[in-house]
Amino acid sequence: MFNPLVGDLSSLTDHELHEKLMGLRKRYFQTSNPDVQLQVVNTLNVYEDEEILRRDRAMQKSKDSDEDGLDGLIKVS
């Protein structure tokens, strides 16, 4: 999902991204205005998508490095 009001998320660290998510979740429950809640949910979706994307990249990178690392452990004589 794209939100023009959300800047470039790739410049945030994982910790900063997590803090933003926690802050948005807190704001969601602080308001009872359904229109504001909808906007917060839309912004939350953008941040959550970035978090999922980072997690998938890390798992793929880990998987790729594990495959390469096992080659050195197997000795065929």
PDB file of N, CA, C and O in Angstrom, chain B, residues numbered from 101:
ATOM      1  N   MET B 101       0.841  -1.165   0.000  1.00  0.00           N
ATOM      2  CA  MET B 101       0.000   0.000   0.000  1.00  0.00           C
ATOM      3  C   MET B 101       0.897   1.242   0.000  1.00  0.00           C
ATOM      4  O   MET B 101       1.968   1.240   0.606  1.00  0.00           O
ATOM      5  N   PHE B 102       0.467   2.265  -0.659  1.00  0.00           N
ATOM      6  CA  PHE B 102       1.246   3.491  -0.782  1.00  0.00           C
ATOM      7  C   PHE B 102       0.529   4.627  -0.064  1.00  0.00           C
ATOM      8  O   PHE B 102      -0.685   4.783  -0.190  1.00  0.00           O
ATOM      9  N   ASN B 103       1.274   5.403   0.674  1.00  0.00           N
ATOM     10  CA  ASN B 103       0.744   6.593   1.328  1.00  0.00           C
ATOM     11  C   ASN B 103       1.723   7.725   1.052  1.00  0.00           C
ATOM     12  O   ASN B 103       2.877   7.652   1.472  1.00  0.00           O
ATOM     13  N   PRO B 104       1.281   8.783   0.347  1.00  0.00           N
ATOM     14  CA  PRO B 104       2.207   9.862  -0.005  1.00  0.00           C
ATOM     15  C   PRO B 104       2.707  10.649   1.196  1.00  0.00           C
ATOM     16  O   PRO B 104       3.705  11.361   1.085  1.00  0.00           O
ATOM     17  N   LEU B 105       2.040  10.541   2.339  1.00  0.00           N
ATOM     18  CA  LEU B 105       2.459  11.280   3.532  1.00  0.00           C
ATOM     19  C   LEU B 105       3.531  10.551   4.319  1.00  0.00           C
ATOM     20  O   LEU B 105       4.144  11.126   5.218  1.00  0.00           O
ATOM     21  N   VAL B 106       3.764   9.288   3.987  1.00  0.00           N
ATOM     22  CA  VAL B 106       4.802   8.505   4.659  1.00  0.00           C
ATOM     23  C   VAL B 106       6.065   8.601   3.809  1.00  0.00           C
ATOM     24  O   VAL B 106       6.045   8.324   2.610  1.00  0.00           O
ATOM     25  N   GLY B 107       7.138   8.989   4.436  1.00  0.00           N
ATOM     26  CA  GLY B 107       8.400   9.156   3.717  1.00  0.00           C
ATOM     27  C   GLY B 107       9.046   7.823   3.368  1.00  0.00           C
ATOM     28  O   GLY B 107       8.404   6.774   3.403  1.00  0.00           O
ATOM     29  N   ASP B 108      10.311   7.886   3.036  1.00  0.00           N
ATOM     30  CA  ASP B 108      11.080   6.706   2.668  1.00  0.00           C
ATOM     31  C   ASP B 108      11.368   5.872   3.910  1.00  0.00           C
ATOM     32  O   ASP B 108      12.097   6.312   4.799  1.00  0.00           O
ATOM     33  N   LEU B 109      10.805   4.685   3.975  1.00  0.00           N
ATOM     34  CA  LEU B 109      10.953   3.831   5.149  1.00  0.00           C
ATOM     35  C   LEU B 109      12.270   3.067   5.149  1.00  0.00           C
ATOM     36  O   LEU B 109      12.679   2.540   6.184  1.00  0.00           O
ATOM     37  N   SER B 110      12.932   3.001   4.010  1.00  0.00           N
ATOM     38  CA  SER B 110      14.187   2.263   3.951  1.00  0.00           C
ATOM     39  C   SER B 110      15.297   2.957   4.747  1.00  0.00           C
ATOM     40  O   SER B 110      16.302   2.334   5.088  1.00  0.00           O
ATOM     41  N   SER B 111      15.112   4.237   5.040  1.00  0.00           N
ATOM     42  CA  SER B 111      16.132   4.953   5.811  1.00  0.00           C
ATOM     43  C   SER B 111      15.999   4.696   7.315  1.00  0.00           C
ATOM     44  O   SER B 111      16.895   5.046   8.082  1.00  0.00           O
ATOM     45  N   LEU B 112      14.892   4.088   7.739  1.00  0.00           N
ATOM     46  CA  LEU B 112      14.691   3.789   9.155  1.00  0.00           C
ATOM     47  C   LEU B 112      15.391   2.489   9.535  1.00  0.00           C
ATOM     48  O   LEU B 112      15.463   1.551   8.741  1.00  0.00           O
ATOM     49  N   THR B 113      15.903   2.449  10.758  1.00  0.00           N
ATOM     50  CA  THR B 113      16.440   1.195  11.267  1.00  0.00           C
ATOM     51  C   THR B 113      15.276   0.298  11.671  1.00  0.00           C
ATOM     52  O   THR B 113      14.134   0.752  11.751  1.00  0.00           O
ATOM     53  N   ASP B 114      15.565  -0.966  11.924  1.00  0.00           N
ATOM     54  CA  ASP B 114      14.510  -1.884  12.350  1.00  0.00           C
ATOM     55  C   ASP B 114      13.894  -1.426  13.665  1.00  0.00           C
ATOM     56  O   ASP B 114      12.683  -1.530  13.859  1.00  0.00           O
ATOM     57  N   HIS B 115      14.724  -0.923  14.561  1.00  0.00           N
ATOM     58  CA  HIS B 115      14.232  -0.449  15.856  1.00  0.00           C
ATOM     59  C   HIS B 115      13.323   0.769  15.680  1.00  0.00           C
ATOM     60  O   HIS B 115      12.270   0.858  16.312  1.00  0.00           O
ATOM     61  N   GLU B 116      13.727   1.697  14.828  1.00  0.00           N
ATOM     62  CA  GLU B 116      12.906   2.887  14.579  1.00  0.00           C
ATOM     63  C   GLU B 116      11.574   2.503  13.945  1.00  0.00           C
ATOM     64  O   GLU B 116      10.534   3.067  14.284  1.00  0.00           O
ATOM     65  N   LEU B 117      11.608   1.546  13.030  1.00  0.00           N
ATOM     66  CA  LEU B 117      10.386   1.071  12.396  1.00  0.00           C
ATOM     67  C   LEU B 117       9.449   0.451  13.436  1.00  0.00           C
ATOM     68  O   LEU B 117       8.242   0.692  13.420  1.00  0.00           O
ATOM     69  N   HIS B 118      10.014  -0.342  14.329  1.00  0.00           N
ATOM     70  CA  HIS B 118       9.219  -0.964  15.385  1.00  0.00           C
ATOM     71  C   HIS B 118       8.611   0.105  16.306  1.00  0.00           C
ATOM     72  O   HIS B 118       7.450  -0.004  16.701  1.00  0.00           O
ATOM     73  N   GLU B 119       9.388   1.122  16.642  1.00  0.00           N
ATOM     74  CA  GLU B 119       8.887   2.201  17.500  1.00  0.00           C
ATOM     75  C   GLU B 119       7.748   2.966  16.832  1.00  0.00           C
ATOM     76  O   GLU B 119       6.780   3.340  17.495  1.00  0.00           O
ATOM     77  N   LYS B 120       7.858   3.198  15.530  1.00  0.00           N
ATOM     78  CA  LYS B 120       6.788   3.874  14.791  1.00  0.00           C
ATOM     79  C   LYS B 120       5.511   3.040  14.819  1.00  0.00           C
ATOM     80  O   LYS B 120       4.417   3.570  15.013  1.00  0.00           O
ATOM     81  N   LEU B 121       5.658   1.738  14.624  1.00  0.00           N
ATOM     82  CA  LEU B 121       4.493   0.854  14.661  1.00  0.00           C
ATOM     83  C   LEU B 121       3.821   0.888  16.034  1.00  0.00           C
ATOM     84  O   LEU B 121       2.596   0.964  16.130  1.00  0.00           O
ATOM     85  N   MET B 122       4.616   0.832  17.078  1.00  0.00           N
ATOM     86  CA  MET B 122       4.053   0.863  18.430  1.00  0.00           C
ATOM     87  C   MET B 122       3.335   2.192  18.685  1.00  0.00           C
ATOM     88  O   MET B 122       2.265   2.212  19.294  1.00  0.00           O
ATOM     89  N   GLY B 123       3.911   3.284  18.227  1.00  0.00           N
ATOM     90  CA  GLY B 123       3.287   4.594  18.394  1.00  0.00           C
ATOM     91  C   GLY B 123       1.969   4.709  17.647  1.00  0.00           C
ATOM     92  O   GLY B 123       1.004   5.270  18.166  1.00  0.00           O
ATOM     93  N   LEU B 124       1.926   4.178  16.427  1.00  0.00           N
ATOM     94  CA  LEU B 124       0.690   4.221  15.648  1.00  0.00           C
ATOM     95  C   LEU B 124      -0.394   3.355  16.278  1.00  0.00           C
ATOM     96  O   LEU B 124      -1.563   3.738  16.303  1.00  0.00           O
ATOM     97  N   ARG B 125      -0.009   2.203  16.779  1.00  0.00           N
ATOM     98  CA  ARG B 125      -0.997   1.342  17.448  1.00  0.00           C
ATOM     99  C   ARG B 125      -1.557   2.033  18.690  1.00  0.00           C
ATOM    100  O   ARG B 125      -2.748   1.929  18.980  1.00  0.00           O
ATOM    101  N   LYS B 126      -0.708   2.726  19.407  1.00  0.00           N
ATOM    102  CA  LYS B 126      -1.140   3.456  20.600  1.00  0.00           C
ATOM    103  C   LYS B 126      -2.120   4.570  20.210  1.00  0.00           C
ATOM    104  O   LYS B 126      -3.149   4.759  20.859  1.00  0.00           O
ATOM    105  N   ARG B 127      -1.790   5.293  19.157  1.00  0.00           N
ATOM    106  CA  ARG B 127      -2.668   6.382  18.704  1.00  0.00           C
ATOM    107  C   ARG B 127      -4.013   5.859  18.237  1.00  0.00           C
ATOM    108  O   ARG B 127      -5.042   6.506  18.438  1.00  0.00           O
ATOM    109  N   TYR B 128      -4.006   4.689  17.614  1.00  0.00           N
ATOM    110  CA  TYR B 128      -5.266   4.095  17.145  1.00  0.00           C
ATOM    111  C   TYR B 128      -6.234   3.922  18.315  1.00  0.00           C
ATOM    112  O   TYR B 128      -7.414   4.252  18.201  1.00  0.00           O
ATOM    113  N   PHE B 129      -5.738   3.408  19.432  1.00  0.00           N
ATOM    114  CA  PHE B 129      -6.606   3.147  20.569  1.00  0.00           C
ATOM    115  C   PHE B 129      -6.878   4.394  21.411  1.00  0.00           C
ATOM    116  O   PHE B 129      -7.767   4.378  22.261  1.00  0.00           O
ATOM    117  N   GLN B 130      -6.134   5.461  21.189  1.00  0.00           N
ATOM    118  CA  GLN B 130      -6.360   6.694  21.933  1.00  0.00           C
ATOM    119  C   GLN B 130      -7.532   7.496  21.378  1.00  0.00           C
ATOM    120  O   GLN B 130      -8.117   8.313  22.088  1.00  0.00           O
ATOM    121  N   THR B 131      -7.873   7.269  20.126  1.00  0.00           N
ATOM    122  CA  THR B 131      -8.944   8.047  19.517  1.00  0.00           C
ATOM    123  C   THR B 131     -10.198   7.196  19.339  1.00  0.00           C
ATOM    124  O   THR B 131     -10.134   5.978  19.172  1.00  0.00           O
ATOM    125  N   SER B 132     -11.319   7.870  19.381  1.00  0.00           N
ATOM    126  CA  SER B 132     -12.584   7.177  19.122  1.00  0.00           C
ATOM    127  C   SER B 132     -13.201   7.648  17.812  1.00  0.00           C
ATOM    128  O   SER B 132     -14.296   7.223  17.443  1.00  0.00           O
ATOM    129  N   ASN B 133     -12.495   8.524  17.115  1.00  0.00           N
ATOM    130  CA  ASN B 133     -12.964   9.039  15.835  1.00  0.00           C
ATOM    131  C   ASN B 133     -12.686   8.000  14.750  1.00  0.00           C
ATOM    132  O   ASN B 133     -11.527   7.684  14.482  1.00  0.00           O
ATOM    133  N   PRO B 134     -13.736   7.468  14.124  1.00  0.00           N
ATOM    134  CA  PRO B 134     -13.528   6.418  13.120  1.00  0.00           C
ATOM    135  C   PRO B 134     -12.732   6.882  11.894  1.00  0.00           C
ATOM    136  O   PRO B 134     -12.010   6.089  11.291  1.00  0.00           O
ATOM    137  N   ASP B 135     -12.858   8.148  11.526  1.00  0.00           N
ATOM    138  CA  ASP B 135     -12.102   8.657  10.373  1.00  0.00           C
ATOM    139  C   ASP B 135     -10.601   8.702  10.686  1.00  0.00           C
ATOM    140  O   ASP B 135      -9.775   8.355   9.842  1.00  0.00           O
ATOM    141  N   VAL B 136     -10.267   9.124  11.877  1.00  0.00           N
ATOM    142  CA  VAL B 136      -8.861   9.154  12.293  1.00  0.00           C
ATOM    143  C   VAL B 136      -8.333   7.725  12.406  1.00  0.00           C
ATOM    144  O   VAL B 136      -7.212   7.440  11.985  1.00  0.00           O
ATOM    145  N   GLN B 137      -9.133   6.833  12.968  1.00  0.00           N
ATOM    146  CA  GLN B 137      -8.721   5.442  13.084  1.00  0.00           C
ATOM    147  C   GLN B 137      -8.444   4.837  11.712  1.00  0.00           C
ATOM    148  O   GLN B 137      -7.491   4.074  11.552  1.00  0.00           O
ATOM    149  N   LEU B 138      -9.267   5.172  10.723  1.00  0.00           N
ATOM    150  CA  LEU B 138      -9.054   4.662   9.365  1.00  0.00           C
ATOM    151  C   LEU B 138      -7.726   5.148   8.803  1.00  0.00           C
ATOM    152  O   LEU B 138      -7.003   4.375   8.175  1.00  0.00           O
ATOM    153  N   GLN B 139      -7.395   6.414   9.019  1.00  0.00           N
ATOM    154  CA  GLN B 139      -6.127   6.950   8.527  1.00  0.00           C
ATOM    155  C   GLN B 139      -4.945   6.304   9.236  1.00  0.00           C
ATOM    156  O   GLN B 139      -3.915   6.037   8.616  1.00  0.00           O
ATOM    157  N   VAL B 140      -5.090   6.053  10.532  1.00  0.00           N
ATOM    158  CA  VAL B 140      -4.017   5.403  11.279  1.00  0.00           C
ATOM    159  C   VAL B 140      -3.839   3.973  10.780  1.00  0.00           C
ATOM    160  O   VAL B 140      -2.709   3.504  10.640  1.00  0.00           O
ATOM    161  N   VAL B 141      -4.941   3.276  10.512  1.00  0.00           N
ATOM    162  CA  VAL B 141      -4.851   1.904   9.999  1.00  0.00           C
ATOM    163  C   VAL B 141      -4.161   1.890   8.645  1.00  0.00           C
ATOM    164  O   VAL B 141      -3.338   1.013   8.385  1.00  0.00           O
ATOM    165  N   ASN B 142      -4.478   2.838   7.784  1.00  0.00           N
ATOM    166  CA  ASN B 142      -3.820   2.906   6.473  1.00  0.00           C
ATOM    167  C   ASN B 142      -2.317   3.119   6.621  1.00  0.00           C
ATOM    168  O   ASN B 142      -1.529   2.489   5.915  1.00  0.00           O
ATOM    169  N   THR B 143      -1.921   3.992   7.524  1.00  0.00           N
ATOM    170  CA  THR B 143      -0.507   4.243   7.764  1.00  0.00           C
ATOM    171  C   THR B 143       0.151   3.022   8.401  1.00  0.00           C
ATOM    172  O   THR B 143       1.281   2.674   8.058  1.00  0.00           O
ATOM    173  N   LEU B 144      -0.554   2.374   9.327  1.00  0.00           N
ATOM    174  CA  LEU B 144      -0.051   1.149   9.943  1.00  0.00           C
ATOM    175  C   LEU B 144       0.230   0.084   8.890  1.00  0.00           C
ATOM    176  O   LEU B 144       1.242  -0.614   8.963  1.00  0.00           O
ATOM    177  N   ASN B 145      -0.654  -0.041   7.920  1.00  0.00           N
ATOM    178  CA  ASN B 145      -0.468  -1.035   6.866  1.00  0.00           C
ATOM    179  C   ASN B 145       0.811  -0.789   6.071  1.00  0.00           C
ATOM    180  O   ASN B 145       1.500  -1.734   5.687  1.00  0.00           O
ATOM    181  N   VAL B 146       1.124   0.476   5.826  1.00  0.00           N
ATOM    182  CA  VAL B 146       2.352   0.817   5.093  1.00  0.00           C
ATOM    183  C   VAL B 146       3.577   0.380   5.898  1.00  0.00           C
ATOM    184  O   VAL B 146       4.493  -0.237   5.354  1.00  0.00           O
ATOM    185  N   TYR B 147       3.588   0.700   7.190  1.00  0.00           N
ATOM    186  CA  TYR B 147       4.717   0.339   8.040  1.00  0.00           C
ATOM    187  C   TYR B 147       4.811  -1.180   8.225  1.00  0.00           C
ATOM    188  O   TYR B 147       5.910  -1.735   8.231  1.00  0.00           O
ATOM    189  N   GLU B 148       3.673  -1.847   8.375  1.00  0.00           N
ATOM    190  CA  GLU B 148       3.687  -3.301   8.537  1.00  0.00           C
ATOM    191  C   GLU B 148       4.173  -3.996   7.271  1.00  0.00           C
ATOM    192  O   GLU B 148       4.882  -5.000   7.340  1.00  0.00           O
ATOM    193  N   ASP B 149       3.788  -3.458   6.109  1.00  0.00           N
ATOM    194  CA  ASP B 149       4.277  -4.018   4.840  1.00  0.00           C
ATOM    195  C   ASP B 149       5.800  -3.916   4.762  1.00  0.00           C
ATOM    196  O   ASP B 149       6.462  -4.848   4.307  1.00  0.00           O
ATOM    197  N   GLU B 150       6.352  -2.795   5.202  1.00  0.00           N
ATOM    198  CA  GLU B 150       7.807  -2.622   5.201  1.00  0.00           C
ATOM    199  C   GLU B 150       8.468  -3.608   6.160  1.00  0.00           C
ATOM    200  O   GLU B 150       9.513  -4.178   5.848  1.00  0.00           O
ATOM    201  N   GLU B 151       7.859  -3.807   7.322  1.00  0.00           N
ATOM    202  CA  GLU B 151       8.404  -4.750   8.297  1.00  0.00           C
ATOM    203  C   GLU B 151       8.398  -6.179   7.744  1.00  0.00           C
ATOM    204  O   GLU B 151       9.366  -6.918   7.921  1.00  0.00           O
ATOM    205  N   ILE B 152       7.321  -6.562   7.083  1.00  0.00           N
ATOM    206  CA  ILE B 152       7.222  -7.896   6.480  1.00  0.00           C
ATOM    207  C   ILE B 152       8.247  -8.049   5.363  1.00  0.00           C
ATOM    208  O   ILE B 152       8.884  -9.096   5.245  1.00  0.00           O
ATOM    209  N   LEU B 153       8.408  -7.025   4.554  1.00  0.00           N
ATOM    210  CA  LEU B 153       9.383  -7.055   3.468  1.00  0.00           C
ATOM    211  C   LEU B 153      10.798  -7.239   4.002  1.00  0.00           C
ATOM    212  O   LEU B 153      11.579  -8.014   3.450  1.00  0.00           O
ATOM    213  N   ARG B 154      11.125  -6.530   5.069  1.00  0.00           N
ATOM    214  CA  ARG B 154      12.461  -6.663   5.675  1.00  0.00           C
ATOM    215  C   ARG B 154      12.657  -8.058   6.252  1.00  0.00           C
ATOM    216  O   ARG B 154      13.731  -8.642   6.110  1.00  0.00           O
ATOM    217  N   ARG B 155      11.642  -8.590   6.894  1.00  0.00           N
ATOM    218  CA  ARG B 155      11.749  -9.921   7.480  1.00  0.00           C
ATOM    219  C   ARG B 155      11.933 -10.980   6.383  1.00  0.00           C
ATOM    220  O   ARG B 155      12.730 -11.906   6.535  1.00  0.00           O
ATOM    221  N   ASP B 156      11.195 -10.834   5.284  1.00  0.00           N
ATOM    222  CA  ASP B 156      11.338 -11.772   4.172  1.00  0.00           C
ATOM    223  C   ASP B 156      12.732 -11.705   3.550  1.00  0.00           C
ATOM    224  O   ASP B 156      13.322 -12.734   3.221  1.00  0.00           O
ATOM    225  N   ARG B 157      13.254 -10.486   3.393  1.00  0.00           N
ATOM    226  CA  ARG B 157      14.608 -10.339   2.838  1.00  0.00           C
ATOM    227  C   ARG B 157      15.646 -10.981   3.753  1.00  0.00           C
ATOM    228  O   ARG B 157      16.565 -11.650   3.282  1.00  0.00           O
ATOM    229  N   ALA B 158      15.496 -10.775   5.067  1.00  0.00           N
ATOM    230  CA  ALA B 158      16.445 -11.349   6.021  1.00  0.00           C
ATOM    231  C   ALA B 158      16.384 -12.871   6.000  1.00  0.00           C
ATOM    232  O   ALA B 158      17.422 -13.530   6.061  1.00  0.00           O
ATOM    233  N   MET B 159      15.190 -13.435   5.916  1.00  0.00           N
ATOM    234  CA  MET B 159      15.055 -14.892   5.867  1.00  0.00           C
ATOM    235  C   MET B 159      15.653 -15.447   4.581  1.00  0.00           C
ATOM    236  O   MET B 159      16.309 -16.489   4.605  1.00  0.00           O
ATOM    237  N   GLN B 160      15.436 -14.771   3.464  1.00  0.00           N
ATOM    238  CA  GLN B 160      15.990 -15.218   2.189  1.00  0.00           C
ATOM    239  C   GLN B 160      17.511 -15.133   2.217  1.00  0.00           C
ATOM    240  O   GLN B 160      18.196 -16.036   1.735  1.00  0.00           O
ATOM    241  N   LYS B 161      18.038 -14.053   2.779  1.00  0.00           N
ATOM    242  CA  LYS B 161      19.484 -13.896   2.872  1.00  0.00           C
ATOM    243  C   LYS B 161      20.083 -14.983   3.762  1.00  0.00           C
ATOM    244  O   LYS B 161      21.131 -15.545   3.446  1.00  0.00           O
ATOM    245  N   SER B 162      19.419 -15.270   4.860  1.00  0.00           N
ATOM    246  CA  SER B 162      19.871 -16.318   5.769  1.00  0.00           C
ATOM    247  C   SER B 162      19.829 -17.683   5.083  1.00  0.00           C
ATOM    248  O   SER B 162      20.745 -18.493   5.226  1.00  0.00           O
ATOM    249  N   LYS B 163      18.766 -17.915   4.349  1.00  0.00           N
ATOM    250  CA  LYS B 163      18.606 -19.186   3.635  1.00  0.00           C
ATOM    251  C   LYS B 163      19.700 -19.343   2.579  1.00  0.00           C
ATOM    252  O   LYS B 163      20.281 -20.418   2.426  1.00  0.00           O
ATOM    253  N   ASP B 164      19.970 -18.260   1.856  1.00  0.00           N
ATOM    254  CA  ASP B 164      21.012 -18.304   0.822  1.00  0.00           C
ATOM    255  C   ASP B 164      22.386 -18.543   1.432  1.00  0.00           C
ATOM    256  O   ASP B 164      23.178 -19.309   0.883  1.00  0.00           O
ATOM    257  N   SER B 165      22.678 -17.907   2.547  1.00  0.00           N
ATOM    258  CA  SER B 165      23.989 -18.076   3.164  1.00  0.00           C
ATOM    259  C   SER B 165      24.126 -19.460   3.794  1.00  0.00           C
ATOM    260  O   SER B 165      25.227 -20.008   3.836  1.00  0.00           O
ATOM    261  N   ASP B 166      23.032 -20.031   4.282  1.00  0.00           N
ATOM    262  CA  ASP B 166      23.077 -21.388   4.840  1.00  0.00           C
ATOM    263  C   ASP B 166      23.388 -22.413   3.750  1.00  0.00           C
ATOM    264  O   ASP B 166      24.130 -23.368   3.983  1.00  0.00           O
ATOM    265  N   GLU B 167      22.828 -22.215   2.579  1.00  0.00           N
ATOM    266  CA  GLU B 167      23.083 -23.145   1.487  1.00  0.00           C
ATOM    267  C   GLU B 167      24.548 -23.101   1.067  1.00  0.00           C
ATOM    268  O   GLU B 167      25.147 -24.141   0.796  1.00  0.00           O
ATOM    269  N   ASP B 168      25.126 -21.909   1.012  1.00  0.00           N
ATOM    270  CA  ASP B 168      26.527 -21.776   0.639  1.00  0.00           C
ATOM    271  C   ASP B 168      27.439 -22.303   1.745  1.00  0.00           C
ATOM    272  O   ASP B 168      28.486 -22.884   1.461  1.00  0.00           O
ATOM    273  N   GLY B 169      27.052 -22.106   2.978  1.00  0.00           N
ATOM    274  CA  GLY B 169      27.872 -22.511   4.101  1.00  0.00           C
ATOM    275  C   GLY B 169      27.987 -24.020   4.257  1.00  0.00           C
ATOM    276  O   GLY B 169      29.004 -24.507   4.751  1.00  0.00           O
ATOM    277  N   LEU B 170      26.984 -24.759   3.853  1.00  0.00           N
ATOM    278  CA  LEU B 170      27.003 -26.204   3.999  1.00  0.00           C
ATOM    279  C   LEU B 170      27.951 -26.870   3.001  1.00  0.00           C
ATOM    280  O   LEU B 170      28.435 -27.973   3.256  1.00  0.00           O
ATOM    281  N   ASP B 171      28.217 -26.233   1.896  1.00  0.00           N
ATOM    282  CA  ASP B 171      29.116 -26.805   0.895  1.00  0.00           C
ATOM    283  C   ASP B 171      30.508 -27.042   1.449  1.00  0.00           C
ATOM    284  O   ASP B 171      31.167 -28.021   1.098  1.00  0.00           O
ATOM    285  N   GLY B 172      30.949 -26.150   2.310  1.00  0.00           N
ATOM    286  CA  GLY B 172      32.269 -26.302   2.883  1.00  0.00           C
ATOM    287  C   GLY B 172      32.343 -27.401   3.958  1.00  0.00           C
ATOM    288  O   GLY B 172      33.428 -27.869   4.301  1.00  0.00           O
ATOM    289  N   LEU B 173      31.208 -27.794   4.469  1.00  0.00           N
ATOM    290  CA  LEU B 173      31.188 -28.811   5.527  1.00  0.00           C
ATOM    291  C   LEU B 173      31.178 -30.239   4.976  1.00  0.00           C
ATOM    292  O   LEU B 173      31.576 -31.179   5.665  1.00  0.00           O
ATOM    293  N   ILE B 174      30.730 -30.391   3.751  1.00  0.00           N
ATOM    294  CA  ILE B 174      30.616 -31.743   3.160  1.00  0.00           C
ATOM    295  C   ILE B 174      31.892 -32.058   2.422  1.00  0.00           C
ATOM    296  O   ILE B 174      32.275 -31.345   1.495  1.00  0.00           O
ATOM    297  N   LYS B 175      32.557 -33.133   2.833  1.00  0.00           N
ATOM    298  CA  LYS B 175      33.789 -33.540   2.165  1.00  0.00           C
ATOM    299  C   LYS B 175      33.542 -34.873   1.481  1.00  0.00           C
ATOM    300  O   LYS B 175      33.151 -35.859   2.106  1.00  0.00           O
ATOM    301  N   VAL B 176      33.778 -34.869   0.205  1.00  0.00           N
ATOM    302  CA  VAL B 176      33.608 -36.079  -0.587  1.00  0.00           C
ATOM    303  C   VAL B 176      35.002 -36.542  -0.993  1.00  0.00           C
ATOM    304  O   VAL B 176      35.779 -35.794  -1.586  1.00  0.00           O
ATOM    305  N   SER B 177      35.297 -37.792  -0.659  1.00  0.00           N
ATOM    306  CA  SER B 177      36.632 -38.292  -1.024  1.00  0.00           C
ATOM    307  C   SER B 177      36.553 -39.478  -1.941  1.00  0.00           C
ATOM    308  O   SER B 177      37.584 -40.018  -2.342  1.00  0.00           O
TER     309      SER B 177
END
